[in-house]
Amino acid sequence: MNIAFDNVSLNNNPYEFAELDHEKTAPRETFMYDLARERGGVIVGDNYKPKEVVITGRIVGDDKNALEANVDSFKELMARFNKNLDLDYASGTRRYVATPIEVDIDRKYFHLSFVPFKVIFLVPSGVGEDITQTVLIQNAVTVSPYNGSFTIGGSAYPTPQIIITINSITAGTEVSFQCNGDKITLTNSLVANDVVVFDIQNKKVTLNGSEKDYTGVFSKFNVGLNNYIIIVNSSARNIKIEIDYYKKWL
């Protein structure tokens, strides 16, 4: 099994990992309203808090001087923040964006060629994700409103990009994306070859790479089936719909 932080392997000389703890789910936060004139309440939403990934192992060196040089290199590596922590998992790579928050190098007097270490990584998002995107495409859509659906894999909330490419259009003035009760709208003159991106991860809308004002609320997506509606305000249109996302994992 390989573990790498910022592309540096923690299971290759001079580092040897021994134990990995990353499968514990991040703490779940729920949002609840009290019921008026009733007992109890109702949960109206939830979110996952940051989680910790713990790695233990040892640093090795051919002699005392080499060991101490390798310890210094390890400390420098663990001083980096918001870097990719990549783990071999489930026949693929699970990626966490993480920062070491506790580095314990427990050296005793007899540690001349190796020294144990323990590192606690903080993952602010609380989830890991695949390193390759899943891409869903619907070509040559000519109707508006267009009702579609897609199924999202993983075990945690996804944050896709919805990319709408205008193949051809007549008198285009507006495009909107609606999913799970939330709708986001870009009002702008639209012509052939325009590319509109609704970026759920970064909460922005772009037209041909330039950020634009928008109205509405960005949708929240479910693991599993998601039904959506795309409306292009125009007298005629031909568009390509592309949904890109990384599967996220608790």
HELIX and SHEET records of a PDB file:
HELIX    1   1 LYS A   64  MET A   78  1                                  15    
SHEET    1   A 7 VAL A   8  SER A   9  0                                        
SHEET    2   A 7 ILE A   3  PHE A   5 -1                                        
SHEET    3   A 7 LYS A  83  TYR A  89 -1                                        
SHEET    4   A 7 GLY A  92  ILE A 105 -1                                        
SHEET    5   A 7 PHE A 114  VAL A 123 -1                                        
SHEET    6   A 7 LYS A  51  VAL A  60 -1                                        
SHEET    7   A 7 TYR A  15  ASP A  21 -1                                        
SHEET    1   B 2 ARG A  28  ASP A  34  0                                        
SHEET    2   B 2 GLY A  41  TYR A  48 -1                                        
SHEET    1   C 2 GLY A 128  GLU A 129  0                                        
SHEET    2   C 2 LYS A 248  TRP A 249 -1                                        
SHEET    1   D 6 THR A 134  VAL A 141  0                                        
SHEET    2   D 6 ALA A 236  TYR A 245 -1                                        
SHEET    3   D 6 GLN A 161  THR A 170 -1                                        
SHEET    4   D 6 VAL A 195  ASP A 199 -1                                        
SHEET    5   D 6 LYS A 204  LEU A 207 -1                                        
SHEET    6   D 6 SER A 210  LYS A 212 -1                                        
SHEET    1   E 5 TYR A 146  ILE A 152  0                                        
SHEET    2   E 5 GLY A 224  ASN A 233 -1                                        
SHEET    3   E 5 GLY A 172  CYS A 179 -1                                        
SHEET    4   E 5 ASP A 182  LEU A 190 -1                                        
SHEET    5   E 5 THR A 215  GLY A 216 -1                                        
END                                                                             
